[in-house]
């Protein structure tokens, strides 16, 4: 596992046992049903509750809010295992729930907001989503049009969001809206929206190229009324600052997903080329096969080391936005290359849905888009080198 490089021997042993329990859970509760969930376009919400029962959700949330209070490696280990096993569709929504939303509450939420939402998220009884992307505002978060108007002891919110992971299942949406449209980025605020709020509407579940078990949806707000205490942290105009602070962890967890999915694609390919024969020899005996696999393994090892270093920096509170952007760029591009090279080694069978490499290949593409496109990542890294 990549995230144990900087741990003590005792911590490594504990993490290994935890990882084994996640693997057993996957074999019993996910693998037998995953193809069915891909056809359905989403996992059942009961899966979150089952994971909560086993302690697999929000592992680094403090004990006072129902979590295990473990170090972040345990939360990331869940993503590592599921990514390596090829469950990227579920991982996309799971990492939002367990790794992206909790820090917003812990770092910016009021005590009442933490006490209300975090225990339910740890248990899997409340599923979380992040509602920032809009039809006309993807990576450019300053361009959002959803707006919130204070009305007595409530806010009235209008707008829409798109590409929302967990959109059909979620109970909690961390929603970005403008409370002062004239103030640019300083006019953005974040709200903790309960899906039962009047005026909230779920749109269609979107059909995607890959990550078919991932519930990705549109959502709409038509004079949606939320209580004033739904404002994250109780302060207007802090939304953009809050989002910028939490983006490094979001990009870090995407990298954790990508490097482990690349490992899973490589593992599946190694098994296949050992068994498959062509021209009287196993594919594993051909020099092209051996060189392709060697290059993939070497590239993954380098990305693994980069990711582990960034995980350690995050644990120490030293992960910079620039490093997180560079990591996300490198790993997402790497996963795409590895998945493509591995699928090629499967030949025609690689293009068949029944072979797991096809899932790795289709699932890989979106990692270069969500969490900030590769082009945006390059711009952020360039700014760190050259200034604006």
C-alpha positions as CSV (number, residue, x, y, z in Angstrom):
1,X,0.0,0.0,0.0
2,X,1.4,3.4,-1.0
3,X,0.4,5.4,2.1
4,X,2.5,3.4,4.6
5,X,5.9,4.5,3.4
6,X,6.3,7.1,6.2
7,X,4.6,5.1,9.0
8,X,6.1,3.3,12.0
9,X,6.3,-0.4,12.1
10,X,3.3,-0.5,14.5
11,X,1.3,1.8,12.3
12,X,2.0,-0.3,9.3
13,X,0.9,-3.5,11.1
14,X,-2.4,-1.8,12.1
15,X,-2.9,-0.5,8.6
16,X,-2.3,-3.9,7.0
17,X,-5.0,-5.5,9.2
18,X,-7.4,-2.7,8.3
19,X,-6.6,-3.1,4.6
20,X,-7.3,-6.8,4.8
21,X,-10.6,-6.2,6.4
22,X,-11.5,-3.8,3.5
23,X,-10.5,-6.5,1.0
24,X,-12.7,-9.1,2.7
25,X,-15.6,-6.7,2.7
26,X,-15.1,-6.1,-1.0
27,X,-15.0,-9.8,-1.8
28,X,-18.2,-10.4,0.1
29,X,-20.3,-7.2,-0.4
30,X,-19.1,-5.5,-3.6
31,X,-17.7,-8.0,-6.2
32,X,-20.8,-10.2,-6.4
33,X,-23.0,-7.2,-7.2
34,X,-20.8,-4.7,-9.0
35,X,-21.8,-5.5,-12.6
36,X,-25.4,-5.2,-11.6
37,X,-24.8,-1.8,-10.1
38,X,-23.0,-0.7,-13.2
39,X,-26.1,-1.5,-15.2
40,X,-28.3,0.3,-12.7
41,X,-26.0,3.4,-12.9
42,X,-25.5,3.6,-9.1
43,X,-24.8,1.6,-6.0
44,X,-27.6,1.1,-3.4
45,X,-27.5,3.6,-0.5
46,X,-27.4,0.6,1.8
47,X,-23.8,0.0,0.8
48,X,-22.8,3.2,2.6
49,X,-24.5,2.0,5.8
50,X,-22.7,-1.4,5.5
51,X,-19.4,0.3,5.2
52,X,-20.3,2.5,8.1
53,X,-21.0,-0.5,10.2
54,X,-17.5,-1.8,9.5
55,X,-15.8,1.5,10.3
56,X,-14.8,2.2,6.7
57,X,-16.3,5.7,6.4
58,X,-14.6,8.9,7.5
59,X,-12.0,7.0,9.4
60,X,-10.0,10.2,10.3
61,X,-13.0,12.0,11.8
62,X,-12.4,12.6,15.5
63,X,-14.0,10.2,18.0
64,X,-16.2,13.0,19.5
65,X,-18.1,13.1,16.2
66,X,-18.4,9.3,15.9
67,X,-15.3,8.6,13.9
68,X,-12.3,6.4,14.7
69,X,-9.9,9.4,15.0
70,X,-7.4,7.4,12.9
71,X,-4.7,9.1,10.9
72,X,-5.6,9.9,7.3
73,X,-3.8,6.8,5.9
74,X,-6.7,4.6,7.1
75,X,-9.3,6.7,5.2
76,X,-7.1,6.7,2.1
77,X,-6.5,2.9,2.4
78,X,-10.2,2.3,1.7
79,X,-9.9,4.3,-1.6
80,X,-6.6,2.4,-2.4
81,X,-8.3,-1.0,-2.1
82,X,-11.4,-0.2,-4.0
83,X,-9.5,1.6,-6.8
84,X,-7.1,-1.4,-7.2
85,X,-10.0,-3.8,-7.5
86,X,-11.6,-1.7,-10.3
87,X,-14.5,-0.1,-8.5
88,X,-13.8,3.5,-9.7
89,X,-17.4,4.2,-10.3
90,X,-18.2,3.8,-6.6
91,X,-14.9,5.3,-5.5
92,X,-15.8,8.6,-7.2
93,X,-18.8,9.1,-4.9
94,X,-17.2,7.4,-1.9
95,X,-14.2,9.7,-1.8
96,X,-16.6,12.7,-1.9
97,X,-18.4,11.4,1.2
98,X,-15.5,10.1,3.2
99,X,-12.5,12.3,2.2
100,X,-13.8,15.6,0.7
101,X,-16.8,16.7,2.7
102,X,-15.7,15.9,6.3
103,X,-12.8,18.4,6.2
104,X,-15.2,21.2,5.2
105,X,-17.2,20.5,8.4
106,X,-14.2,20.0,10.6
107,X,-12.3,23.1,9.4
108,X,-15.1,25.5,8.8
109,X,-18.3,24.2,10.3
110,X,-19.9,25.4,13.5
111,X,-20.0,22.9,16.4
112,X,-23.7,22.4,15.8
113,X,-23.1,21.6,12.2
114,X,-20.4,19.1,13.0
115,X,-22.5,17.4,15.7
116,X,-25.5,17.1,13.4
117,X,-23.8,15.8,10.2
118,X,-20.6,14.0,11.0
119,X,-21.9,11.1,13.1
120,X,-24.5,10.4,10.5
121,X,-21.9,10.4,7.8
122,X,-19.6,8.1,9.7
123,X,-22.5,5.6,10.1
124,X,-23.4,5.9,6.5
125,X,-27.0,7.0,7.4
126,X,-26.5,10.4,5.6
127,X,-24.7,10.4,2.3
128,X,-22.8,13.5,1.3
129,X,-22.2,15.3,-2.0
130,X,-20.4,18.4,-3.1
131,X,-22.4,20.8,-5.4
132,X,-20.1,23.2,-7.1
133,X,-19.9,22.5,-10.8
134,X,-22.5,24.2,-13.0
135,X,-23.4,23.9,-16.7
136,X,-21.4,27.1,-17.4
137,X,-18.8,26.9,-14.6
138,X,-16.6,23.8,-14.3
139,X,-13.0,24.3,-13.2
140,X,-13.7,28.1,-13.0
141,X,-15.5,28.2,-9.7
142,X,-15.7,32.0,-9.6
143,X,-18.1,31.8,-12.6
144,X,-20.9,30.1,-10.7
145,X,-24.4,31.6,-11.1
146,X,-26.4,29.9,-8.3
147,X,-27.3,32.6,-5.9
148,X,-28.6,32.8,-2.3
149,X,-30.6,35.7,-0.8
150,X,-31.1,36.3,2.9
151,X,-34.8,36.4,3.9
152,X,-35.3,36.8,7.6
153,X,-34.0,33.7,9.3
154,X,-33.6,31.8,6.0
155,X,-31.8,31.9,2.7
156,X,-33.6,31.5,-0.6
157,X,-31.4,29.8,-3.2
158,X,-31.9,29.5,-6.9
159,X,-29.8,27.8,-9.5
160,X,-28.6,24.4,-10.7
161,X,-25.6,22.1,-10.6
162,X,-24.4,19.4,-12.8
163,X,-22.0,16.3,-12.7
164,X,-22.8,15.8,-9.0
165,X,-21.4,12.6,-7.6
166,X,-24.0,10.9,-5.2
167,X,-26.6,13.2,-6.6
168,X,-29.4,10.6,-6.4
169,X,-28.5,9.2,-3.0
170,X,-27.1,12.2,-1.1
171,X,-28.8,13.6,1.9
172,X,-26.3,16.5,2.4
173,X,-25.0,18.8,-0.3
174,X,-22.2,21.3,0.3
175,X,-23.5,23.9,-2.1
176,X,-21.6,26.9,-3.5
177,X,-23.8,29.9,-4.2
178,X,-23.2,33.7,-4.5
179,X,-24.5,35.7,-1.6
180,X,-23.1,38.9,-3.2
181,X,-23.1,38.6,-7.0
182,X,-21.2,41.9,-7.3
183,X,-18.3,40.8,-5.2
184,X,-16.7,38.2,-7.5
185,X,-15.0,35.4,-5.7
186,X,-15.5,37.2,-2.4
187,X,-19.3,36.9,-2.8
188,X,-19.3,33.1,-2.8
189,X,-20.6,31.2,0.2
190,X,-21.1,27.6,1.1
191,X,-24.3,26.1,2.4
192,X,-25.1,22.7,4.0
193,X,-28.2,21.8,2.2
194,X,-30.5,19.0,3.4
195,X,-32.0,17.3,0.4
196,X,-35.4,17.5,2.1
197,X,-35.3,21.3,1.8
198,X,-38.4,22.8,0.0
199,X,-37.5,23.8,-3.5
200,X,-34.7,21.2,-3.8
201,X,-35.1,18.9,-6.8
202,X,-33.0,16.0,-8.1
203,X,-32.6,15.9,-11.9
204,X,-31.8,13.0,-14.2
205,X,-29.0,10.6,-13.5
206,X,-26.4,11.2,-16.2
207,X,-25.1,8.5,-18.5
208,X,-21.3,8.5,-18.7
209,X,-18.6,7.0,-20.8
210,X,-17.2,5.3,-17.8
211,X,-17.5,4.9,-14.0
212,X,-21.0,3.4,-14.7
213,X,-21.7,2.5,-11.0
214,X,-21.2,6.1,-10.1
215,X,-24.3,8.1,-9.4
216,X,-23.8,11.4,-11.2
217,X,-26.7,13.8,-11.5
218,X,-28.1,17.2,-12.1
219,X,-29.7,19.0,-9.2
220,X,-31.9,22.1,-9.2
221,X,-32.9,24.8,-6.6
222,X,-36.2,26.7,-7.3
223,X,-36.7,29.2,-4.5
224,X,-35.2,26.6,-2.2
225,X,-35.4,27.7,1.4
226,X,-32.7,26.7,3.9
227,X,-32.3,28.0,7.5
228,X,-29.7,30.6,8.1
229,X,-27.7,28.2,10.2
230,X,-27.1,26.1,7.1
231,X,-24.5,28.7,6.1
232,X,-21.2,26.8,6.5
233,X,-19.4,28.3,9.5
234,X,-22.1,31.0,9.8
235,X,-20.1,33.6,7.7
236,X,-20.9,34.8,4.3
237,X,-18.3,35.4,1.5
238,X,-15.9,32.7,2.7
239,X,-16.8,30.0,0.2
240,X,-14.1,30.6,-2.3
241,X,-11.4,30.7,0.4
242,X,-12.9,27.5,1.9
243,X,-12.9,25.7,-1.4
244,X,-9.3,26.7,-2.2
245,X,-8.1,25.4,1.2
246,X,-9.7,22.0,0.7
247,X,-8.8,21.4,-3.0
248,X,-5.4,20.0,-2.2
249,X,-6.9,17.1,-0.3
250,X,-9.4,16.6,-3.1
251,X,-6.6,16.4,-5.7
252,X,-4.6,14.2,-3.4
253,X,-7.3,11.6,-3.0
254,X,-7.9,11.6,-6.8
255,X,-4.2,10.8,-7.1
256,X,-4.5,8.0,-4.5
257,X,-7.3,6.6,-6.6
258,X,-5.4,6.9,-9.9
259,X,-2.1,5.3,-8.9
260,X,-3.9,2.4,-7.3
261,X,-6.2,1.9,-10.2
262,X,-3.1,1.9,-12.4
263,X,-1.7,-0.9,-10.2
264,X,-5.0,-2.8,-10.6
265,X,-4.9,-2.5,-14.4
266,X,-1.3,-3.7,-14.4
267,X,-2.1,-6.7,-12.2
268,X,-5.0,-7.7,-14.4
269,X,-2.7,-7.5,-17.5
270,X,0.1,-9.5,-16.0
271,X,-2.4,-12.3,-15.2
272,X,-3.8,-12.2,-18.7
273,X,-0.5,-12.3,-20.6
274,X,0.7,-15.2,-18.6
275,X,-2.3,-17.2,-19.6
276,X,-3.0,-16.0,-23.2
277,X,-1.1,-17.6,-26.1
278,X,-0.3,-16.4,-29.6
279,X,1.8,-18.1,-32.3
280,X,2.6,-20.9,-29.9
281,X,3.9,-18.8,-27.1
282,X,2.4,-17.0,-24.1
283,X,2.1,-13.3,-24.6
284,X,4.4,-12.9,-21.6
285,X,7.3,-14.3,-23.7
286,X,7.1,-11.5,-26.3
287,X,9.6,-8.7,-25.9
288,X,7.0,-6.1,-26.7
289,X,4.8,-7.3,-23.9
290,X,7.7,-7.4,-21.4
291,X,8.9,-3.9,-22.3
292,X,5.4,-2.4,-22.1
293,X,4.8,-4.0,-18.7
294,X,8.2,-3.0,-17.4
295,X,7.7,0.6,-18.4
296,X,4.2,0.7,-16.8
297,X,5.6,-0.8,-13.6
298,X,8.4,1.7,-13.5
299,X,6.1,4.7,-14.1
300,X,3.7,3.5,-11.4
301,X,6.5,3.1,-8.9
302,X,7.6,6.7,-9.5
303,X,4.0,7.9,-9.2
304,X,3.6,5.8,-6.1
305,X,6.6,7.5,-4.4
306,X,5.4,11.0,-5.4
307,X,1.9,10.2,-4.0
308,X,3.3,8.8,-0.8
309,X,5.4,11.9,-0.3
310,X,2.4,14.1,-0.8
311,X,0.3,12.0,1.6
312,X,3.0,12.4,4.2
313,X,3.1,16.2,3.6
314,X,-0.6,16.4,4.0
315,X,-0.4,14.5,7.4
316,X,2.1,17.1,8.5
317,X,0.0,20.0,7.2
318,X,2.6,20.9,4.6
319,X,1.0,19.9,1.3
320,X,1.0,22.9,-1.0
321,X,-1.7,23.6,-3.6
322,X,1.0,23.5,-6.2
323,X,2.3,20.1,-5.2
324,X,-1.2,18.7,-5.1
325,X,-1.9,20.1,-8.6
326,X,1.3,18.6,-9.9
327,X,0.5,15.3,-8.4
328,X,-3.0,15.2,-9.7
329,X,-1.8,16.1,-13.2
330,X,1.0,13.5,-13.2
331,X,-1.1,10.6,-11.8
332,X,-4.2,11.2,-13.8
333,X,-2.2,11.3,-17.0
334,X,-0.2,8.3,-16.0
335,X,-3.3,6.2,-15.3
336,X,-4.7,7.0,-18.7
337,X,-1.5,5.9,-20.4
338,X,-1.2,2.7,-18.4
339,X,-4.8,1.7,-18.9
340,X,-4.5,2.3,-22.7
341,X,-1.2,0.2,-23.0
342,X,-2.7,-2.6,-20.9
343,X,-5.9,-2.7,-22.9
344,X,-3.8,-3.0,-26.1
345,X,-2.1,-6.1,-24.7
346,X,-5.5,-7.8,-24.3
347,X,-6.1,-7.3,-28.0
348,X,-9.7,-7.6,-29.1
349,X,-10.7,-9.0,-25.7
350,X,-9.6,-5.8,-24.1
351,X,-12.5,-4.0,-25.9
352,X,-15.0,-6.5,-24.4
353,X,-16.9,-5.3,-21.4
354,X,-16.6,-8.7,-19.7
355,X,-12.9,-8.2,-19.3
356,X,-11.9,-6.0,-16.3
357,X,-9.3,-4.0,-18.3
358,X,-12.1,-2.4,-20.3
359,X,-13.5,-0.9,-17.1
360,X,-10.1,0.4,-16.0
361,X,-9.8,2.0,-19.4
362,X,-13.1,3.8,-19.5
363,X,-13.0,4.8,-15.9
364,X,-9.5,6.3,-16.3
365,X,-10.6,9.1,-18.6
366,X,-12.5,11.3,-16.2
367,X,-9.6,11.6,-13.8
368,X,-8.0,14.1,-16.2
369,X,-11.2,16.2,-15.9
370,X,-12.7,16.1,-12.4
371,X,-11.0,17.8,-9.5
372,X,-9.7,20.3,-12.0
373,X,-8.7,19.5,-15.6
374,X,-5.1,18.7,-16.6
375,X,-5.0,22.0,-18.4
376,X,-5.9,23.9,-15.2
377,X,-3.4,21.8,-13.2
378,X,-0.7,22.9,-15.7
379,X,-1.6,26.5,-15.3
380,X,-1.5,26.3,-11.5
381,X,1.9,24.7,-11.6
382,X,3.2,27.2,-14.1
383,X,2.0,30.1,-11.8
384,X,4.1,28.6,-9.0
385,X,7.1,28.8,-11.3
386,X,6.5,32.1,-13.1
387,X,4.0,34.0,-11.1
388,X,0.9,35.3,-12.9
